[in-house]
Amino acid sequence: MILGGLDSVVGAIIGGLAVGILENLMGGYLDIYFGGGVKEVAPFVVLVVILMIKPYGLFGTVEIERV
């Protein structure tokens, strides 16, 4: 849900599917080289990278609040 954006239902669905697919692909391809455990770590690494680039998620909107 964080990956897709907190205020976007479609973004939450796409983000959940992306994390699931990414987890299985990374586990299948990279576990051979790193000896296991990549399946659990890879989604968090990608999540941190995406949130560093787009802090509101992929489909989130930037809310500016004036005080």
Contacts in CASP RR format, 6 or more apart in sequence:
PFRMAT RR
TARGET T0000
AUTHOR 0000-0000-0000
METHOD contacts of the structure
MODEL  1
MILGGLDSVVGAIIGGLAVGILENLMGGYLDIYFGGGVKEVAPFVVLVVI
LMIKPYGLFGTVEIERV
1 12 0 8 1.000
1 15 0 8 1.000
1 16 0 8 1.000
2 47 0 8 1.000
2 51 0 8 1.000
2 57 0 8 1.000
3 11 0 8 1.000
3 15 0 8 1.000
3 16 0 8 1.000
3 18 0 8 1.000
3 19 0 8 1.000
3 47 0 8 1.000
3 50 0 8 1.000
3 51 0 8 1.000
3 57 0 8 1.000
3 58 0 8 1.000
4 11 0 8 1.000
4 12 0 8 1.000
4 14 0 8 1.000
4 15 0 8 1.000
4 16 0 8 1.000
4 57 0 8 1.000
4 58 0 8 1.000
4 59 0 8 1.000
4 60 0 8 1.000
5 11 0 8 1.000
5 12 0 8 1.000
5 56 0 8 1.000
5 57 0 8 1.000
5 58 0 8 1.000
5 59 0 8 1.000
5 60 0 8 1.000
6 12 0 8 1.000
6 56 0 8 1.000
6 57 0 8 1.000
6 60 0 8 1.000
7 60 0 8 1.000
7 61 0 8 1.000
8 59 0 8 1.000
8 60 0 8 1.000
8 61 0 8 1.000
10 59 0 8 1.000
11 58 0 8 1.000
11 59 0 8 1.000
11 60 0 8 1.000
14 58 0 8 1.000
14 59 0 8 1.000
15 58 0 8 1.000
19 43 0 8 1.000
19 46 0 8 1.000
19 47 0 8 1.000
20 43 0 8 1.000
22 42 0 8 1.000
22 43 0 8 1.000
22 46 0 8 1.000
23 39 0 8 1.000
23 40 0 8 1.000
23 42 0 8 1.000
23 43 0 8 1.000
24 39 0 8 1.000
26 38 0 8 1.000
26 39 0 8 1.000
26 42 0 8 1.000
26 43 0 8 1.000
27 36 0 8 1.000
27 37 0 8 1.000
27 38 0 8 1.000
27 39 0 8 1.000
27 42 0 8 1.000
28 39 0 8 1.000
30 38 0 8 1.000
30 42 0 8 1.000
31 37 0 8 1.000
31 38 0 8 1.000
31 39 0 8 1.000
50 57 0 8 1.000
50 58 0 8 1.000
51 57 0 8 1.000
54 60 0 8 1.000
56 62 0 8 1.000
END
